[in-house]
């Protein structure tokens, strides 16, 4: 649920029966994540948009049909990485790093995430696909600050998983991707597009693992298996 948007997609009535996206870059599980950004849509506001969406959907197709559409829809929520990158590790001796050591911070985030998921359930979301945050220590931004070594990308046909295609500084891991940044000649050879985000090809591999991967990547089953089972139970 959690890409920056100029206006809430729920304001586009022609798409109400197709999909809705309330996502916002920079937000986190915690409300104090992303305080350095303006005009971000925090999770509490995204949930308000979800409620508004359901009201508008009911006006269009009726209350019962709206409930059926929402309960049959697949809801994707991706949140948590920014609580580390843009909060805990944002600056040395950040407020959260002084409040928690890493294991306690992880437990705290899980407890707060649980509240978000329970609220989503109360709002009628079934089923919900919860994405993990991935190996944050491997992103170019973290490599640039902490000089760690990235993973071997050769098994997936990439040239590097350490250097971003677009950026500046060590590993192209500092700042944002701008017209003045270093730019690679072939983005398909790079796991990361910018200091934080995977390239389109890397995202394609991630999606393929979500759809058809083993339980090493998706638990308790991959999305294709789940959708097939879901269809069987409804026929």
C-alpha positions as CSV (number, residue, x, y, z in Angstrom):
1,X,0.0,0.0,0.0
2,X,2.9,2.0,1.0
3,X,5.7,5.8,-5.1
4,X,4.9,9.4,-4.8
5,X,1.5,10.4,-6.1
6,X,0.2,13.8,-7.0
7,X,-3.4,13.1,-6.1
8,X,-5.1,10.2,-4.3
9,X,-6.1,7.6,-6.9
10,X,-9.5,7.3,-5.3
11,X,-10.3,10.7,-6.9
12,X,-10.2,8.9,-10.3
13,X,-13.8,7.4,-10.5
14,X,-13.1,5.6,-13.8
15,X,-10.6,3.3,-11.9
16,X,-12.7,2.5,-8.8
17,X,-13.6,-0.9,-10.1
18,X,-10.1,-1.8,-11.3
19,X,-7.6,-0.9,-8.5
20,X,-6.5,1.7,-6.0
21,X,-3.1,2.8,-4.9
22,X,-2.6,5.0,-1.8
23,X,1.2,4.6,-1.7
24,X,3.7,7.3,-0.8
25,X,7.5,7.4,-0.9
26,X,9.4,8.1,2.3
27,X,6.8,6.8,4.9
28,X,7.3,4.1,7.4
29,X,5.6,2.0,10.0
30,X,6.3,4.8,12.5
31,X,4.8,8.3,12.2
32,X,8.2,9.9,12.9
33,X,9.8,8.1,9.9
34,X,10.2,10.5,7.0
35,X,9.9,13.7,9.0
36,X,12.5,15.3,6.7
37,X,10.1,15.0,3.8
38,X,7.1,17.2,2.9
39,X,3.8,16.1,1.4
40,X,4.2,12.4,2.2
41,X,1.1,10.3,2.9
42,X,1.6,8.6,6.2
43,X,-0.1,5.2,6.9
44,X,-2.9,6.7,9.0
45,X,-3.8,8.9,6.0
46,X,-3.5,6.0,3.6
47,X,-6.0,4.1,5.6
48,X,-8.4,7.1,5.6
49,X,-8.1,7.1,1.8
50,X,-8.9,3.4,1.8
51,X,-12.1,4.1,3.8
52,X,-13.0,7.0,1.4
53,X,-12.4,4.6,-1.5
54,X,-14.9,2.1,-0.1
55,X,-17.5,4.8,0.4
56,X,-17.1,6.0,-3.2
57,X,-17.2,2.5,-4.4
58,X,-20.4,1.8,-2.5
59,X,-22.0,4.9,-4.0
60,X,-21.1,3.4,-7.4
61,X,-22.1,-0.2,-7.0
62,X,-24.0,-0.5,-3.7
63,X,-22.8,-1.4,-0.2
64,X,-22.9,-5.2,-0.5
65,X,-21.2,-5.3,-3.9
66,X,-18.5,-2.9,-2.6
67,X,-17.8,-5.1,0.4
68,X,-17.5,-8.1,-1.9
69,X,-15.1,-6.3,-4.3
70,X,-12.9,-5.2,-1.3
71,X,-12.9,-8.6,0.4
72,X,-12.0,-10.4,-2.9
73,X,-9.3,-7.9,-3.7
74,X,-5.6,-8.6,-3.2
75,X,-4.1,-5.9,-0.9
76,X,-0.3,-5.3,-1.1
77,X,1.5,-3.6,1.7
78,X,5.2,-2.7,1.5
79,X,6.5,-0.7,4.4
80,X,9.4,-0.9,7.0
81,X,12.6,-0.2,5.1
82,X,12.4,3.5,5.6
83,X,12.1,3.0,9.4
84,X,15.7,2.0,9.2
85,X,17.1,4.1,6.3
86,X,15.2,7.3,7.0
87,X,14.9,7.0,10.7
88,X,17.1,4.7,12.8
89,X,20.2,5.1,10.6
90,X,19.4,8.5,9.1
91,X,22.0,10.3,11.2
92,X,24.5,9.1,13.8
93,X,23.0,8.9,17.2
94,X,19.4,9.3,15.9
95,X,16.6,9.6,18.4
96,X,15.5,6.0,17.7
97,X,19.0,4.6,17.9
98,X,19.4,6.2,21.3
99,X,16.1,4.8,22.4
100,X,16.5,1.2,21.1
101,X,19.3,-1.2,20.2
102,X,18.7,-2.9,16.9
103,X,17.0,-6.1,18.2
104,X,14.7,-4.1,20.4
105,X,13.9,-1.7,17.6
106,X,13.0,-4.7,15.3
107,X,10.6,-6.0,18.0
108,X,9.1,-2.6,18.4
109,X,8.5,-2.2,14.6
110,X,6.9,-5.7,14.5
111,X,4.5,-4.8,17.3
112,X,3.6,-1.5,15.5
113,X,3.3,-3.3,12.2
114,X,0.9,-5.8,13.7
115,X,-1.4,-2.9,14.7
116,X,-1.3,-1.6,11.1
117,X,-2.2,-5.1,9.8
118,X,-5.0,-5.5,12.3
119,X,-6.5,-2.1,11.3
120,X,-6.3,-3.1,7.7
121,X,-8.2,-6.3,8.5
122,X,-10.8,-4.3,10.4
123,X,-11.3,-2.2,7.2
124,X,-12.2,-5.3,5.3
125,X,-8.9,-6.2,3.5
126,X,-8.7,-9.9,2.6
127,X,-6.2,-11.2,1.6
128,X,-3.1,-9.1,2.3
129,X,0.3,-9.7,0.8
130,X,3.0,-8.4,3.2
131,X,6.3,-7.7,1.6
132,X,9.6,-8.0,3.5
133,X,12.1,-5.2,3.5
134,X,15.0,-7.0,2.0
135,X,18.7,-7.0,2.9
136,X,19.1,-3.2,3.7
137,X,22.9,-3.6,4.2
138,X,23.3,-4.4,0.5
139,X,21.8,-1.2,-0.9
140,X,24.3,1.3,-2.4
141,X,23.3,4.0,0.1
142,X,24.3,1.8,3.0
143,X,27.4,0.5,1.3
144,X,28.5,4.1,0.6
145,X,28.2,5.0,4.3
146,X,29.5,1.7,5.8
147,X,31.8,0.3,3.2
148,X,30.5,-3.2,3.3
149,X,30.6,-5.7,0.5
150,X,27.6,-6.5,-1.6
151,X,26.3,-9.9,-2.6
152,X,27.3,-11.9,-5.7
153,X,24.8,-10.9,-8.4
154,X,26.1,-13.2,-11.2
155,X,23.5,-16.0,-10.6
156,X,20.9,-13.6,-11.8
157,X,22.8,-12.2,-14.8
158,X,23.8,-8.8,-13.2
159,X,27.2,-7.2,-13.4
160,X,27.0,-5.6,-10.0
161,X,24.8,-5.5,-6.9
162,X,27.0,-2.9,-5.2
163,X,26.9,0.1,-7.5
164,X,23.7,2.0,-8.4
165,X,23.1,2.8,-12.0
166,X,22.3,6.4,-11.2
167,X,23.9,8.4,-8.3
168,X,27.1,9.9,-7.1
169,X,29.9,9.2,-4.6
170,X,31.0,5.8,-3.5
171,X,28.9,3.0,-5.1
172,X,26.8,5.8,-6.6
173,X,25.2,5.6,-3.2
174,X,25.0,9.2,-2.1
175,X,22.1,11.6,-2.6
176,X,19.4,11.1,-5.2
177,X,19.3,10.4,-8.9
178,X,19.4,13.8,-10.7
179,X,20.3,15.1,-14.1
180,X,23.8,15.7,-12.7
181,X,24.3,12.2,-11.4
182,X,26.6,9.5,-12.9
183,X,24.4,7.3,-15.2
184,X,25.3,3.8,-16.3
185,X,25.1,2.8,-19.9
186,X,22.9,-0.4,-19.4
187,X,20.6,-0.4,-16.4
188,X,19.8,-4.1,-16.9
189,X,23.2,-5.0,-15.7
190,X,22.6,-3.3,-12.3
191,X,20.6,-4.7,-9.4
192,X,19.9,-1.1,-8.2
193,X,18.7,1.8,-10.2
194,X,19.5,4.5,-7.5
195,X,21.0,4.4,-4.0
196,X,17.9,2.7,-2.6
197,X,15.6,1.2,-5.2
198,X,16.0,-1.9,-7.4
199,X,16.2,-1.6,-11.1
200,X,13.3,-2.6,-13.3
201,X,14.9,-5.9,-14.2
202,X,15.6,-6.6,-10.5
203,X,12.0,-5.8,-9.7
204,X,10.9,-8.2,-12.4
205,X,12.9,-11.0,-10.7
206,X,11.4,-10.1,-7.4
207,X,7.9,-10.2,-8.8
208,X,8.6,-13.6,-10.5
209,X,9.7,-14.9,-7.1
210,X,6.5,-13.6,-5.5
211,X,4.4,-15.3,-8.2
212,X,6.3,-18.6,-8.7
213,X,9.1,-18.7,-6.1
214,X,9.7,-21.3,-3.4
215,X,8.8,-21.0,0.3
216,X,12.3,-19.6,0.8
217,X,10.9,-16.4,-0.6
218,X,7.2,-16.6,-0.1
219,X,5.4,-18.0,3.0
220,X,3.3,-20.0,3.4
221,X,3.1,-20.3,-0.5
222,X,3.7,-18.3,-3.6
223,X,1.1,-16.0,-5.0
224,X,0.1,-18.2,-8.0
225,X,-0.6,-21.1,-5.7
226,X,-2.6,-18.9,-3.3
227,X,-4.7,-17.4,-6.1
228,X,-5.4,-20.9,-7.5
229,X,-6.5,-22.1,-4.1
230,X,-8.6,-19.0,-3.6
231,X,-10.3,-19.6,-7.0
232,X,-11.1,-23.2,-6.1
233,X,-12.7,-22.3,-2.8
234,X,-15.0,-19.8,-4.5
235,X,-16.2,-22.1,-7.3
